[in-house]
Amino acid sequence: MPEDRKPQGSADPTALWRQWSETTSKAWSSALEASKGQYADSYNLYRSWLKSMGIAQEPTKLTPLGIMNPKEVWKLWFDSTISVWRTAAESGGDPLGLITTWLKLMEETQARILSGEALPTNLFALYKQWYDATSDTWAKFVEDTIGSEKFLEVVRPFLESYTTFIKTFRNAEEEYLRSLQIPTRSDVARVAELVISLEEKVDQIDDSLEDGYSRMATRQSIGELDRRLSQVESKLAPLSTVAEKVGAIESTTQRLGQIESNLAPLSIVAEKVGAIENITQRLGQVEGKLDTLPGVLEKVSKFEDLPQRMDLVESKLNAVLAALEKLVAQASAKSAKPADAAPRKAPKKTTSQPEVKSSESQVGQSSPTLEVKSSESQVGAE
Amino acid sequence: MTKEHSTGFGIDNTLDTFKKYETGMRILLSGAQADTGQTPKEVIWTKNKAKLYRYEPTIEKRFPVPILLIYALINRPYVLDLMPGNSLVEYLVHQGFDVYMLDWGTPGDEDKNLTFENYVLDYLPRAVRKVLKHSHAQEFTLFGFCMGGTMAAMYAALFPEKPLRNLILLTAPMDFTRENLGLYGVWMDEKNFNPDLLADAFGTIPGDLIDIGNRMVKPVTNYVGTYVTMWDRILQDKSMDTWLAMNKWVNDGVPFPGAAYKQWIREFYQRNKLVKGQIILRGRRIDLSRITCPVLNIAGKRDHICTLPQAEATMRLISSKDKEFYVLDAGHVGLVTGSDAKKNLWPHLRNWLEPRSK
């Protein structure tokens, strides 16, 4: 390259890299150096890295850009970096093992990158190569760290204090806004909850309506029902005969019931029949006893005084007959006078005279002829 | 080879380099911007902040059994519909499936008391009814991703009968045995972490805080490696679309309702109650052995959010006769997006679903 040739400026990736690293490392170095006296040396890692970057930059400042070999730049950087960090790790400033891990990583990366492969001059390509070479190791390291008990011991109280802070801050905000009579976030949320509850009720109504609609009859469903009804009717037709028979049976059953109810009084009749039978039996017994009476009467007729007593009775009867005849005569005389007034009724009254009462009351006035006839007829009857 | 190597160090190259650095710096300062979730969709139902999307079919529906996708309570579900050409949802729609997605939305302070009872017993069953009604279907396939998979399994255990036809679990943690959890196991140990502290302080746990926890599982990769990749792609003129979409998604965390967060940490991570059958939602015990429907369980070998044993445990806990454990050499998100997903997971999903969606 000719000596008067000007550097290619920002288009040159090596120059870009150098400019970027100069600017950023200076800025970081200043910031970190300024804080060095005030804090524990927690920035040691970065400070070491920046120092090594400064060392690596020195040759690039002196060398014309056109002949700068990226591999040389990397080698210089690695050599100086690894050396500085190894010193830092050995001095005991690496409680979490970060620097040791980083060193290991750097050595692996150095070996890979400087193994003879062509190195890209693009800044990003370099970075990507570095990332590809280191990401797995880094990922494992980070994952081991954040999954460690030591890490979680730090996270636990952090989370507690963080959430406490959030809660306190929110409560304070709410109280403040409330004191200003301004609706707060939770007030709005409460209203929204009411709206959501309302929507839920609408959904329930919607569900009910849907259920209702699904049950509602349509022309199709009615047609289907009609068809099925016809089928049912045709199947029911033979049943009418059966129904008639069932009706007849029912009628018979009904009549049977009536007969039963009619027969109920028969039990009383039966009881009476039983009584009649009893009476018949007793009557038989009475007849049996009466059958013995003629014999007894025969014995009685044999009594000697019986004719005398009969005579006496006859005489009395004659007297009675005489009285009766007399009464009859009187009655005839009386009935002859009012014959004109009631010619039809008189014979009736005459025939009605021989009533039991009248005859008894007029026993002493009956005619003797009639008395004989009567006594004869009465004896014959006895 | 980079452009720089091929053209040397000219003024054009310098300007180009500056433009690239400008691009990178803008992303770092303003965050990644990308159009995500582009598959056409309509909202067919909402509840509180949750929305139920139905993706518009691009071809005639080939399968009568619709798919309902549910995602975790953290991060956004559009990772399943990341961007055109790199979207699982788009792929399924193009295959003739009727696809629905339940987006839990962004909880606010008023949602701090929402619990898994609300999500599994109130939101999910209603969403299922809406899906069935909208698609005129009698059955559906439930597809849960990450915590959404755990919730899907809980739903399936509570409602194992019809209309649930199939269950797909994508990186769904079930067994929270400490040894299976990696760094989470150490951090979430009861003696190290009390979830009440955060829940009581914040009400609804900020998404950024949840995100820190997830990123710290792989801190170097997530905090450094991601941006190394970014610069590499910018400087080498590689497409940034996927990186931007993914980075946007990673940084787009949603708050976690405090009550649900406490349940998630205490009952799942710290006490591992799900596999013990001790999770009880409104008096109803979650017994995973009640799951009898066909199950496709997918996990990634390199997944640090839901480790392989966490997902694998499902296979011994459920009673399904038709079940498959499908393992891919991928991470938590790499399973569903990217070229590997297109080659492996998506066709496998289609092949599994096709005979079970008729």
Interface residues (C-beta under 8 A of the other chain):
Chain A: Q8 S10 A11 D12 P13 N122 F124 A125 Y127 K128 Y131 S135 W138 A139 V142 E143 I146 G147 L152 V155 R156 L159 E160 T163 T164 I166 K167 R170 R185 S186 V188 A189 R190 A192 E193 I196 E199 E200 D203 D207 E210
Chain B: T2 E4 F9 G10 I11 N13 T14 K47 N48 G108 D109 E110 D111 K112 D122 R126 R129 K133 L183 V186 W187 N192 F193 L197 L198 D200 A201 F202 G203 M216 K218 P219 V220 T221 V224 G225 V228 W231 D232 L235
